[in-house]
Amino acid sequence: MKLSGAKKFKSGLIFTALLSFLVGSGLTYVLTARQLSADQQKILDEIRPVRLHSSYTFTNPLLTYNVPNNNMELSQFKPLKTKADAYIKSQTEQNKISGASIYFRDMGLGRWVGINENENTVRPV
């Protein structure tokens, strides 16, 4: 059975579209998979859910996530930390503040960033 010109064109177009989709998907996967460094991936792999272990058979509620207390930063918070550090430094140099602590947690993912987050601070009275 011989295909007519229009059918050949249509089947060639479908094949080209499918091949383009597969190549594009593969390239997207390869490019995005390499964005995280090995250290960052290690941190992400250490994040574990904390669940309520109860006597119920069909429920296992998620309470929170244990996120390792590691000083390695994920790239998504670097701009926030850089701007906050610069602001704290400028305010300290102008003697407007003597120090500051910042703690930010992404409530959806459980990831966090902090600046002097372990320092004890006193609010003015």
Residue, then its C-alpha position, 0 to 999 in steps of 0.5 A: m500500500k502506497l501513501s499519498g503525498a498528504k498522508k506522508f506529510k501528515s505522518g512525517l509531521i506527527f513523527t517530527a512533533l513527537l521526536s521534538f517533544l521527546v528531545g525537548s523533554g530530555l534536554t529539560y530534564v538534563l539541564t534542571a537535574r544539574q542545577l543543585s550541587a552535590d552538597q545541596q542535594k545531600i541536604l535535601d535528601e536528609i529532610r525527613p517527615v515526622r508523623l504521629h504514630s498512633s494505634y489507628t490503622f488508616t491514618n498516619p498524620l504528617l506533623t512536621y519535617n525534620v530539616p538538618n541544622n546545616n550551615m550550607e545554604l540553598s540557592q533560593f535563599k541567597p538573595l534574601k540573606t545577602k540583602a538582609d546582611a547588607y541592611i543589618k550591616s548598614q544599620t549597625e554602621q549608622n549606629k541605628i541598631s546594635g545587632a539583629s537576628i533574622y529567621f525565615r522558614d518557608m512553611g510549604l517546604g520547611r527550608w529556612v535561612g537565618i542570620n544570627e538566628n541563635e543569638n539572644t536578643v532583647r526587645p526595647v522596653 
